């Protein structure tokens, strides 16, 4: 948060430095007064113990300092609560135990368009409106380098605007304890130049490609035989229409798996399927310990190819 990468993070960085400077100044005053009270001359000790100084230092000074800090902080962050501009890109992020459901909304109707999970891609230099919801308990959405955190409350939709002025990857985290593996509920925001972003969106809008090699085809069969489609959507794959878990239509194109805790490759995919409970205890995906090594490699190859 001390290295802002967008206009909605800069006021918070300025406020953070101000609060830390003020805290350091107050601490210095307290230490000087303490040293004087313990080791100073009798005249200094008497002045430090004077009732008027106690009233000033213990009541008047904190009231003035904290009131000024509050007014400055509110004026500095007032721009963060502005209304979204018409036509601004909108992304709905829903916090669930313990992952993030992502939907890129279509046009003015606000209907769900492209679906993803645990990763949000945005164009560089453009404000994006995030509609934040929760499907179960209170979560909190926070991308420290891009803006403030905002709670996700069941039955309520909160609005947050973010913008990345630099292309790159920005880590995020659930910032409100939500039980179980809360600390392992991360996400990634990827900022891309507009032309790259448009090309990525066009690719995401397409259905999943059919397997092109024997190993991936075997993986699709394993995926279907073990009922994975009851919890996951893979657009274009038969019997994969479940809504309980993340959309896997283009899971191979994501940077991470497990809600930001593992890099995405065939090895981690196989490990996650085999022992998700060992990697992230308490998450809602069971460990498939009955699958053989060959079956794990096959289904990992299938998922890795869903780009």
C-alpha positions as CSV (number, residue, x, y, z in Angstrom):
1,X,0.0,0.0,0.0
2,X,3.0,2.3,0.3
3,X,3.7,1.8,-3.4
4,X,0.5,3.0,-5.1
5,X,-0.1,2.1,-8.7
6,X,-3.3,4.1,-9.4
7,X,-5.2,7.2,-8.4
8,X,-7.5,5.4,-6.0
9,X,-4.5,4.2,-3.9
10,X,-2.5,7.4,-3.8
11,X,-4.7,9.2,-1.2
12,X,-4.4,6.2,1.1
13,X,-0.6,6.2,0.8
14,X,-0.5,9.9,1.6
15,X,-2.8,9.3,4.6
16,X,-0.7,6.3,5.8
17,X,2.5,8.3,5.7
18,X,0.8,11.2,7.5
19,X,-0.6,8.9,10.2
20,X,2.8,7.2,10.7
21,X,4.6,10.6,10.9
22,X,2.1,11.9,13.4
23,X,2.4,8.7,15.5
24,X,6.2,9.0,15.5
25,X,6.0,12.6,16.6
26,X,3.6,11.9,19.4
27,X,5.7,8.9,20.5
28,X,8.8,11.2,20.6
29,X,7.0,13.8,22.7
30,X,5.9,11.0,25.1
31,X,9.4,9.5,25.4
32,X,11.0,12.9,26.1
33,X,8.3,13.7,28.8
34,X,8.9,10.2,30.3
35,X,12.6,10.6,30.4
36,X,12.2,14.1,32.0
37,X,9.8,12.7,34.6
38,X,12.1,9.9,35.6
39,X,15.5,11.4,35.3
40,X,15.0,15.2,35.1
41,X,15.7,17.8,37.8
42,X,13.2,18.4,40.5
43,X,12.0,21.6,38.8
44,X,11.3,19.8,35.5
45,X,9.5,17.0,37.3
46,X,7.3,19.6,39.0
47,X,6.4,21.3,35.7
48,X,5.7,17.9,34.1
49,X,3.4,17.1,36.9
50,X,1.5,20.3,36.8
51,X,-2.2,19.9,36.5
52,X,-2.5,22.4,33.6
53,X,0.0,20.4,31.6
54,X,-1.8,17.2,32.3
55,X,-5.1,18.7,31.1
56,X,-3.4,20.0,28.0
57,X,-1.3,17.0,27.1
58,X,-3.9,14.4,28.2
59,X,-7.1,16.0,26.8
60,X,-6.7,19.2,24.7
61,X,-3.7,18.1,22.6
62,X,-5.2,14.7,21.6
63,X,-8.6,16.2,20.8
64,X,-7.0,18.9,18.5
65,X,-4.6,16.5,16.8
66,X,-7.1,13.7,16.3
67,X,-9.8,16.1,15.0
68,X,-7.4,17.6,12.5
69,X,-6.3,14.2,11.4
70,X,-9.9,13.1,11.0
71,X,-10.8,16.2,8.9
72,X,-7.7,15.8,6.8
73,X,-8.2,12.1,6.2
74,X,-11.9,12.6,5.2
75,X,-11.0,15.4,2.8
76,X,-8.1,13.4,1.3
77,X,-10.2,10.2,0.7
78,X,-13.4,11.9,-0.3
79,X,-12.7,11.2,-4.0
80,X,-12.8,7.4,-3.3
81,X,-16.5,7.4,-2.8
82,X,-17.4,9.0,-6.2
83,X,-20.0,7.6,-8.4
84,X,-19.0,5.4,-11.4
85,X,-18.9,7.1,-14.8
86,X,-21.5,6.0,-17.4
87,X,-20.1,3.2,-19.6
88,X,-17.4,2.4,-17.1
89,X,-16.3,-1.3,-17.2
90,X,-18.0,-3.3,-14.4
91,X,-16.8,-6.5,-12.8
92,X,-18.8,-8.3,-10.2
93,X,-16.8,-10.2,-7.6
94,X,-18.5,-12.5,-5.1
95,X,-16.7,-13.7,-2.1
96,X,-17.3,-17.3,-1.2
97,X,-15.7,-19.7,1.3
98,X,-12.8,-19.5,0.4
99,X,-12.5,-18.2,-3.2
100,X,-13.7,-15.4,-5.5
101,X,-16.3,-15.7,-8.2
102,X,-15.7,-13.2,-11.0
103,X,-18.2,-12.0,-13.6
104,X,-17.5,-9.4,-16.3
105,X,-20.8,-7.6,-16.8
106,X,-22.4,-7.0,-20.2
107,X,-23.4,-3.4,-21.1
108,X,-26.0,-1.4,-19.3
109,X,-28.2,-4.3,-18.4
110,X,-25.5,-5.5,-16.0
111,X,-26.1,-9.2,-16.9
112,X,-23.2,-11.6,-16.3
113,X,-21.0,-12.1,-19.3
114,X,-17.6,-13.8,-19.1
115,X,-17.1,-15.9,-15.9
116,X,-13.8,-16.5,-14.1
117,X,-12.5,-17.1,-10.6
118,X,-9.7,-15.8,-8.3
119,X,-8.3,-13.5,-11.0
120,X,-9.5,-10.2,-12.5
121,X,-8.0,-8.7,-15.6
122,X,-8.5,-5.0,-16.3
123,X,-7.2,-2.5,-18.9
124,X,-4.4,-0.1,-17.9
125,X,-5.2,3.5,-17.2
126,X,-9.0,3.1,-17.1
127,X,-11.2,3.1,-14.0
128,X,-13.1,-0.1,-13.3
129,X,-16.2,-0.4,-11.2
130,X,-16.2,-3.5,-8.9
131,X,-19.6,-4.7,-7.6
132,X,-18.7,-6.6,-4.4
133,X,-21.1,-9.2,-3.0
134,X,-20.9,-12.2,-0.6
135,X,-22.5,-15.6,-1.0
136,X,-22.1,-16.7,2.6
137,X,-20.3,-14.7,5.3
138,X,-18.6,-11.3,5.5
139,X,-15.4,-11.1,3.3
140,X,-13.4,-8.1,2.4
141,X,-11.9,-7.2,-1.0
142,X,-8.4,-5.6,-0.9
143,X,-5.9,-4.9,-3.6
144,X,-3.4,-2.8,-1.6
145,X,-1.5,-1.1,-4.5
146,X,-4.8,-0.2,-6.3
147,X,-7.1,1.2,-3.6
148,X,-8.9,0.7,-0.3
149,X,-10.4,-2.4,1.1
150,X,-14.2,-2.8,1.1
151,X,-16.3,-5.4,3.0
152,X,-18.5,-7.8,1.1
153,X,-21.7,-8.3,3.1
154,X,-24.3,-10.9,2.5
155,X,-27.5,-9.4,1.0
156,X,-25.7,-6.2,0.0
157,X,-23.8,-4.9,-3.0
158,X,-21.0,-2.5,-2.3
159,X,-19.3,-0.5,-5.1
160,X,-15.5,0.1,-5.3
161,X,-13.6,1.8,-8.1
162,X,-10.0,0.9,-8.9
163,X,-7.5,1.8,-11.6
164,X,-4.1,0.5,-12.5
165,X,-1.8,3.0,-14.2
166,X,1.0,0.4,-14.8
167,X,0.7,-2.9,-16.5
168,X,1.5,-5.8,-14.2
169,X,0.2,-8.2,-11.6
170,X,-1.3,-7.0,-8.3
171,X,-1.8,-9.3,-5.4
172,X,-5.0,-9.1,-3.3
173,X,-6.3,-10.7,-0.2
174,X,-9.5,-11.2,1.8
175,X,-9.0,-8.7,4.6
176,X,-11.9,-9.8,6.9
177,X,-11.6,-13.1,8.9
178,X,-14.2,-15.5,7.3
179,X,-13.3,-18.7,9.1
180,X,-11.3,-21.8,8.0
181,X,-8.6,-21.1,5.5
182,X,-9.2,-17.3,5.4
183,X,-5.5,-16.6,5.2
184,X,-5.3,-18.6,2.0
185,X,-8.1,-16.6,0.2
186,X,-6.0,-14.6,-2.2
187,X,-6.6,-13.2,-5.6
188,X,-4.7,-11.6,-8.5
189,X,-5.5,-8.5,-10.6
190,X,-3.7,-8.4,-13.9
191,X,-3.6,-5.0,-15.7
192,X,-3.0,-5.2,-19.4
193,X,-2.8,-2.7,-22.3
194,X,-6.2,-2.1,-23.9
195,X,-5.4,-4.0,-27.1
196,X,-4.1,-7.0,-25.2
197,X,-7.1,-6.9,-22.8
198,X,-9.6,-6.8,-25.7
199,X,-7.9,-9.8,-27.3
200,X,-8.0,-11.7,-24.0
201,X,-11.7,-10.9,-23.5
202,X,-12.4,-12.2,-27.0
203,X,-10.7,-15.4,-26.2
204,X,-12.5,-15.8,-22.9
205,X,-15.8,-15.4,-24.6
206,X,-15.3,-18.5,-26.6
207,X,-16.3,-22.0,-25.4
208,X,-13.6,-24.4,-24.2
209,X,-11.6,-26.0,-26.9
210,X,-11.9,-29.8,-27.4
211,X,-8.8,-31.9,-26.3
212,X,-6.3,-32.1,-29.1
213,X,-4.1,-35.0,-27.8
214,X,-4.8,-38.4,-26.3
215,X,-3.7,-37.5,-22.8
216,X,-6.0,-34.5,-22.6
217,X,-8.8,-36.6,-24.0
218,X,-8.3,-39.1,-21.3
219,X,-8.3,-36.3,-18.8
220,X,-11.7,-35.1,-20.0
221,X,-13.0,-38.7,-19.5
222,X,-11.6,-38.7,-16.0
223,X,-13.2,-35.3,-15.4
224,X,-16.6,-36.6,-16.5
225,X,-16.4,-40.0,-14.8
226,X,-15.7,-38.5,-11.4
227,X,-18.6,-36.0,-11.5
228,X,-16.4,-32.9,-11.6
229,X,-19.1,-31.2,-13.8
230,X,-21.6,-31.3,-11.0
231,X,-19.6,-28.5,-9.3
232,X,-17.8,-26.8,-12.2
233,X,-18.8,-25.2,-15.5
234,X,-16.8,-25.8,-18.6
235,X,-18.6,-24.1,-21.5
236,X,-18.5,-26.5,-24.5
237,X,-18.0,-29.6,-22.5
238,X,-21.0,-31.9,-22.0
239,X,-22.4,-32.4,-18.4
240,X,-20.1,-29.7,-16.9
241,X,-22.7,-27.2,-15.7
242,X,-22.2,-27.1,-12.0
243,X,-22.3,-23.7,-10.1
244,X,-20.9,-24.7,-6.7
245,X,-17.3,-24.2,-7.7
246,X,-15.2,-22.0,-10.0
247,X,-15.9,-21.8,-13.7
248,X,-13.1,-23.8,-15.4
249,X,-13.8,-22.9,-19.0
250,X,-10.4,-21.2,-19.4
251,X,-8.7,-22.2,-16.2
252,X,-5.4,-22.9,-18.0
253,X,-5.0,-19.2,-18.8
254,X,-5.0,-18.1,-15.1
255,X,-1.9,-17.3,-13.2
256,X,-2.8,-19.2,-10.0
257,X,-5.0,-21.9,-8.6
258,X,-6.5,-22.5,-5.1
259,X,-7.5,-18.8,-4.8
260,X,-4.0,-17.3,-5.4
261,X,-1.9,-19.7,-3.3
262,X,-0.3,-21.8,-6.0
263,X,1.2,-21.1,-9.5
264,X,-0.9,-22.6,-12.3
265,X,0.8,-25.5,-14.1
266,X,0.2,-29.2,-14.6
267,X,2.1,-30.2,-11.5
268,X,0.2,-28.0,-9.2
269,X,-3.1,-28.9,-10.9
270,X,-2.5,-32.6,-10.3
271,X,-1.4,-31.9,-6.7
272,X,-4.5,-29.8,-6.0
273,X,-6.9,-32.4,-7.3
274,X,-5.1,-35.2,-5.4
275,X,-4.9,-33.4,-2.0
276,X,-6.7,-30.1,-2.0
277,X,-7.5,-30.6,1.7
278,X,-3.8,-31.0,2.6
279,X,-2.9,-27.9,0.6
280,X,-5.8,-25.8,1.8
281,X,-7.5,-27.5,4.8
282,X,-11.2,-26.8,5.1
283,X,-11.9,-25.7,1.5
284,X,-15.0,-27.1,-0.1
285,X,-13.3,-29.3,-2.8
286,X,-12.7,-32.9,-1.7
287,X,-9.3,-34.6,-2.2
288,X,-9.5,-37.2,-5.0
289,X,-7.2,-39.7,-3.4
290,X,-8.7,-42.6,-5.4
291,X,-7.2,-41.3,-8.7
292,X,-4.1,-43.0,-9.9
293,X,-1.0,-41.0,-10.9
294,X,-1.8,-41.5,-14.6
295,X,-5.3,-40.3,-14.1
296,X,-4.1,-37.2,-12.2
297,X,-1.7,-36.4,-15.0
298,X,-4.4,-36.8,-17.6
299,X,-6.9,-34.6,-16.0
300,X,-4.2,-32.0,-15.2
301,X,-3.3,-32.0,-18.9
302,X,-6.9,-31.5,-19.9
303,X,-7.4,-28.5,-17.5
304,X,-4.0,-27.0,-18.4
305,X,-5.1,-27.0,-22.0
306,X,-8.2,-25.0,-21.3
307,X,-6.8,-21.6,-22.3
